Amino acid sequence: MSDADKTVVIVGAGHAGGSAAAFLRQYGYAGAITVFGEEPLAPYQRPPLSKAWLKGEADADDLALRPDSFYAEERITLRLDSRIEALDRWNKQVCLGGERVGYDRLILATGARPRKLPLPGAELEGVLALRSVADAEVLKNALGPGKRLAVIGGGYIGLEAAASARALGAEAIVIEREPRLLARVACAALSEFFLSYHRGKGVSFALAAQVTGIEGKDGKVTGVAFANGKPVPCDAVLVGVGAIPNDDLARAAGLDCQDGVLVDLTARTSDPAISAIGDCSRRPLPIYGEVGRLESVPNALEQAKQAAADICGRPQPPGEVPWFWSDQYDLKLQIAGLPFNTDRTVIRGEPRFGRFAVFHLTEDGRVQCVEAVNSPAEFMGGRQLIGSRKPVSAERLRDITVPMKAVAG
């Protein structure tokens, strides 16, 4: 059977799924491509939701990955507002609403969903998550002068939303159960910097705080209650305590899963006819000899390329160093790598000037991760060092008079 007679079905119309469809055509796949998505919108970018969208600086056209005309021109069928209910691996079909659609290769790009808090009052109007355009629009309408946003969870999404709330004239308080911000995703130096910076912009914080419930009146949220201390009044609550991979379809179909769908370096699952990409997958991280689930646009694109190359019989793209970013106020945080098995950190630059980088090194001087604030040269140089596995001198890395090109070269 030639490619022209085959069908690829993609479940999930987010960044990963939409990109996989485009890469298939770019790599010469001639068969049918059908993309199923639960939202009514064609594939779009999610990172701006907590920033540009909330501040009214972006609309649906700005977020779209590609113009609507692209899908018709490339013979990619979008079936939006469509929820796949089950996978029939034995007959190679996806099932929805009594309908069955066959595939030769299937790509799962089902993403992740916001983790919910099992708290009294969590069902009140005004208790929000932030994952979709619909979520962002509800949150945007709850912000403005005279309003107060309570963010439960001191991670990147929560901090970005707090920054956007302040830009819109609303008050914001960030509530975190750990004694510092970003406790699970960043080093202490970065946590201290962002805490100070946000406080300077008028954001309040409650750290090491145990939320016991969400208060309300007439079905609407009015505040957040704590184990110790007075409730905090607010007009809206954003819950940002992480995400859970949407691997339910895969689990029900008997695919190997472990906090996400397990895949290899070609993005194949335990069923060779099925790939999984993006936030729903748990993948090898060759640089570190580990496996992990990466929630980022760069990862979605890398795995989309892997799956498309595998389906098209092309050589796999070169592996990339994982990287992430966050925009808050006039700060651009860029992170490359992951801090596996490190025993020391080196700070290059001065946090008090809002321009610095934190490098995480192994005992033998190899850079595992860099967290760079308004420091693109350090980000790029650190990313290069992570990929090369070349040991570096901590003293040279710390010395800002030595250009990063000289350190990484």
C-alpha positions in Angstrom: 0.0 0.0 0.0 1.4 3.4 -1.0 1.3 6.4 1.3 -1.4 7.9 -0.8 -3.7 5.1 0.3 -2.9 5.4 4.0 -4.4 7.4 6.8 -2.8 9.2 9.8 -5.2 10.1 12.6 -4.0 12.7 15.2 -5.9 12.9 18.5 -5.4 16.4 19.9 -5.4 19.7 18.0 -2.9 21.6 20.2 0.6 22.7 19.4 1.9 19.2 19.1 -0.9 17.8 17.1 -1.2 20.7 14.7 2.6 20.7 14.2 2.7 17.0 13.5 0.2 17.4 10.7 2.2 20.2 9.2 5.5 18.2 9.4 3.9 15.2 7.8 3.1 17.2 4.7 6.5 19.0 4.8 8.2 15.6 4.9 6.2 14.3 1.9 3.5 12.3 3.4 0.8 11.9 0.7 -2.0 10.1 2.5 -5.0 11.3 4.4 -4.5 13.3 7.7 -7.3 13.8 10.1 -6.9 15.9 13.3 -9.5 15.6 16.1 -9.7 18.4 18.7 -12.0 18.9 21.6 -12.0 22.7 21.4 -13.8 24.7 18.6 -10.6 26.4 17.5 -7.9 25.3 15.1 -4.5 24.6 16.6 -3.2 27.6 18.5 -0.4 28.7 20.9 -1.1 28.4 24.6 1.8 30.3 26.2 0.4 33.7 25.4 -2.8 32.9 27.3 -1.3 33.9 30.6 0.3 37.0 29.1 -0.7 38.7 25.9 -4.3 37.3 25.8 -5.0 38.3 29.4 -3.7 41.8 28.8 -5.7 42.2 25.6 -2.7 42.3 23.4 -3.5 39.2 21.3 -6.6 37.8 19.6 -7.4 34.4 18.1 -5.6 35.2 14.8 -2.5 36.1 16.8 -2.6 32.8 18.6 -3.3 30.6 15.6 -0.4 28.3 14.6 -1.3 28.7 10.9 -4.1 30.4 8.9 -7.3 28.4 8.5 -6.6 28.2 4.8 -3.4 26.2 5.4 -5.4 23.1 6.4 -7.5 23.0 3.3 -4.5 23.7 1.1 -2.6 20.9 2.6 -5.5 18.5 2.6 -5.6 18.2 6.4 -9.0 17.5 7.8 -9.8 19.2 11.1 -12.6 17.8 13.1 -13.0 20.2 16.0 -15.5 20.0 18.9 -14.9 16.3 18.7 -14.0 14.1 21.6 -12.4 10.6 21.0 -13.9 8.2 23.5 -11.9 5.1 23.0 -9.1 3.5 20.9 -9.6 0.1 19.2 -6.0 -0.9 18.6 -6.9 -4.3 17.2 -9.0 -2.9 14.4 -6.9 0.3 14.2 -9.8 2.6 14.8 -10.7 5.6 17.0 -14.2 5.8 18.4 -16.5 8.8 19.0 -20.2 9.1 19.3 -21.0 5.8 17.7 -18.6 6.5 14.8 -15.4 4.7 14.1 -12.6 6.2 12.1 -9.8 3.9 10.8 -6.0 4.7 10.8 -2.8 3.2 9.6 -0.8 5.3 12.1 -2.2 7.1 15.1 -0.6 10.1 16.9 -1.8 10.9 20.4 -1.3 14.6 21.2 -3.9 14.8 24.0 -1.9 17.2 26.2 -2.5 17.7 29.9 -5.2 19.1 32.1 -4.9 21.4 35.1 -4.6 19.6 38.4 -7.6 20.2 40.7 -7.6 20.9 44.4 -9.9 18.8 46.5 -11.0 21.8 48.5 -14.4 22.9 49.9 -15.7 25.6 47.6 -13.7 24.5 44.6 -16.9 24.4 42.5 -17.8 28.1 43.1 -18.1 30.5 40.2 -14.9 32.4 39.9 -12.6 29.5 40.7 -10.6 29.1 37.5 -7.9 27.2 35.7 -5.9 28.4 32.8 -5.4 25.9 29.9 -7.6 27.1 27.0 -8.7 30.2 25.3 -12.1 29.8 27.0 -10.3 29.7 30.4 -8.2 32.8 29.6 -11.2 34.8 28.4 -13.1 34.1 31.7 -10.1 35.1 33.7 -9.5 38.2 31.7 -13.1 39.3 32.3 -12.5 38.9 36.1 -9.6 41.2 36.1 -9.3 45.0 36.2 -9.1 48.0 38.5 -10.8 47.3 41.8 -10.6 43.5 41.4 -8.4 41.1 43.3 -7.0 37.8 42.0 -5.8 35.1 44.3 -3.4 32.6 42.7 -3.1 29.2 44.4 0.3 27.9 43.3 3.6 29.8 43.0 4.7 28.3 39.6 5.4 30.0 36.3 1.7 30.1 35.1 0.6 31.6 38.4 3.4 34.3 38.4 2.6 35.2 34.8 -1.1 35.6 35.6 -0.2 37.7 38.6 1.9 40.0 36.4 -0.9 40.3 33.9 -3.4 41.1 36.6 -1.2 43.9 37.9 -0.8 45.2 34.3 -4.6 45.4 34.1 -4.8 47.3 37.4 -6.0 44.4 39.6 -4.6 43.4 42.9 -2.9 40.0 43.1 -1.9 37.6 45.8 0.1 34.4 45.2 -0.5 31.6 47.7 2.2 28.8 47.8 2.3 25.8 50.2 6.1 25.6 50.0 8.4 28.1 51.8 9.5 29.6 48.5 8.2 30.2 45.0 9.0 27.9 42.1 10.2 25.3 44.6 9.7 22.4 42.3 11.1 24.0 39.1 13.8 26.6 39.9 16.7 27.2 42.2 16.5 29.2 45.4 18.4 32.2 43.9 15.8 32.5 41.1 12.9 32.1 43.6 14.3 35.0 45.7 14.7 37.2 42.7 11.2 36.7 41.4 9.7 37.1 44.8 11.4 40.4 45.3 10.6 41.6 41.7 6.9 40.8 42.0 6.7 42.4 45.4 8.2 45.5 43.8 5.3 45.5 41.3 2.7 45.3 44.1 2.0 41.5 44.2 1.4 40.1 47.7 2.5 36.6 48.8 1.5 34.0 51.3 4.3 31.4 51.5 4.3 28.1 53.5 0.5 28.6 53.5 -2.0 25.7 53.8 -5.2 26.5 52.0 -8.2 24.8 53.7 -11.0 26.0 51.5 -12.5 28.6 49.1 -15.2 30.8 50.5 -18.2 32.1 48.6 -21.6 33.8 48.8 -24.6 33.1 46.5 -22.5 30.6 44.5 -19.6 33.0 43.8 -16.1 33.1 45.2 -15.4 35.7 47.9 -12.1 34.5 49.4 -9.5 31.9 50.3 -9.3 30.3 53.8 -6.1 29.1 55.5 -5.3 26.7 58.3 -3.7 29.6 60.2 -4.6 33.2 59.6 -7.5 35.2 58.3 -9.2 34.5 54.9 -8.0 36.5 52.0 -10.8 38.3 50.1 -10.8 38.1 46.3 -13.0 38.3 43.3 -11.4 35.3 41.5 -9.2 32.4 42.3 -6.7 30.9 39.7 -5.6 27.4 40.6 -2.2 26.7 39.2 -0.8 23.7 40.9 0.5 21.7 38.0 -1.0 19.5 35.2 -1.9 15.9 34.8 -1.2 14.1 31.5 -4.2 13.1 29.4 -3.2 9.5 29.1 -6.6 8.0 29.9 -7.3 6.8 26.3 -3.8 5.2 26.2 -4.2 3.5 29.5 -7.7 2.2 28.6 -6.2 0.8 25.4 -3.4 -1.0 27.3 -0.5 1.2 26.2 2.4 1.4 28.6 2.0 4.6 30.8 3.8 6.1 33.7 2.8 9.7 34.5 2.2 10.0 30.7 2.4 7.7 27.7 5.8 6.0 27.5 7.5 6.5 24.2 10.9 6.0 22.6 13.1 8.4 20.7 11.0 8.1 17.6 7.9 9.0 19.7 6.5 5.4 19.3 4.5 3.9 22.2 4.4 0.2 23.1 2.2 -0.2 20.1 4.3 0.5 17.0 1.3 1.9 15.1 0.8 4.5 17.7 2.9 7.6 18.6 2.5 10.0 21.5 3.8 13.5 21.6 3.8 16.6 23.7 2.5 17.1 27.2 0.8 13.6 27.3 4.0 11.7 26.7 6.9 10.5 28.9 10.1 10.4 26.8 13.8 9.5 27.0 16.2 12.3 27.8 19.4 11.0 26.3 21.7 13.7 27.6 20.8 12.7 31.2 20.1 9.0 30.9 16.7 9.7 32.3 13.1 9.7 31.2 10.7 12.6 31.8 7.6 14.4 30.8 8.3 17.9 29.4 5.5 20.5 29.2 6.9 23.0 26.7 6.4 24.2 23.1 10.0 23.2 22.1 9.3 19.6 23.3 6.0 19.5 21.4 7.8 20.6 18.2 10.7 18.2 18.7 8.4 15.2 19.2 6.1 16.2 16.4 9.2 16.1 14.1 10.2 12.7 15.5 6.7 11.2 14.9 6.4 12.7 11.4 9.9 11.5 10.5 9.2 8.0 11.7 5.9 7.8 9.8 7.6 9.1 6.6 10.6 6.8 6.9 13.0 9.8 7.2 16.1 10.0 9.4 15.3 11.2 12.9 16.0 14.9 13.6 19.0 15.6 15.8 18.2 15.6 19.5 17.7 18.9 21.2 18.5 20.2 24.7 15.2 20.8 26.5 14.4 24.4 26.9 11.6 26.6 28.4 10.7 30.2 28.9 8.6 32.6 30.9 7.8 36.3 30.4 6.9 38.4 33.4 6.7 42.2 33.2 10.0 43.2 31.4 11.7 40.0 32.4 12.4 37.1 30.0 13.4 33.9 31.8 15.0 31.3 29.5 15.9 27.9 30.9 17.9 25.2 29.1 18.4 21.7 30.3 17.3 20.1 33.6 19.3 20.1 36.9 19.8 16.3 37.2 22.7 15.1 39.4 24.2 18.5 40.1 26.3 19.4 43.1 26.9 23.2 42.7 25.6 26.3 41.1 27.4 29.3 39.6 25.8 32.7 39.3 27.0 34.9 36.4 25.9 38.5 36.6 24.1 40.4 39.4 20.5 39.6 40.3 20.0 43.1 41.7 20.5 44.5 38.2 17.8 42.1 36.7 20.3 40.5 34.4 22.0 37.2 35.5 22.2 33.5 34.9 22.4 30.5 37.2 24.4 27.5 35.9 23.9 24.1 37.5 27.1 21.9 37.3 28.0 18.3 37.9 31.0 17.4 40.1 33.2 17.1 37.0 32.2 20.6 35.7 29.6 19.7 33.1 26.7 22.1 32.7 23.3 20.4 33.2 21.0 23.4 33.3 21.1 27.2 33.0 18.4 29.6 34.2 18.9 33.0 32.5 17.1 36.2 33.3 17.4 38.8 30.5 20.7 37.1 29.5 20.3 35.6 26.0 24.0 35.1 25.6 24.2 33.0 28.7 21.2 31.1 27.7 22.6 30.2 24.3 26.0 29.5 25.6 24.7 27.3 28.4 22.5 25.4 26.0 25.6 24.8 23.8 27.5 23.6 26.8 24.8 21.2 27.9 24.6 19.7 24.4 28.4 19.3 24.0 28.9 17.8 27.5 32.2 19.8 27.6 33.5 20.5 31.2 34.0 24.1 32.0 35.8 26.1 34.6 33.4 27.5 37.2 35.7 30.5 37.7 35.6 31.4 34.0 31.8 30.8 33.9 31.4 33.2 36.8 33.7 35.9 35.4 31.5 38.3 33.3 34.6 39.7 31.7 35.0 36.4 29.9 32.5 36.3 26.9 30.2 33.4 26.9 31.5 32.5 23.4 34.9 32.0 24.9 33.5 29.9 27.8 31.5 27.7 25.5 33.9 27.6 22.6 
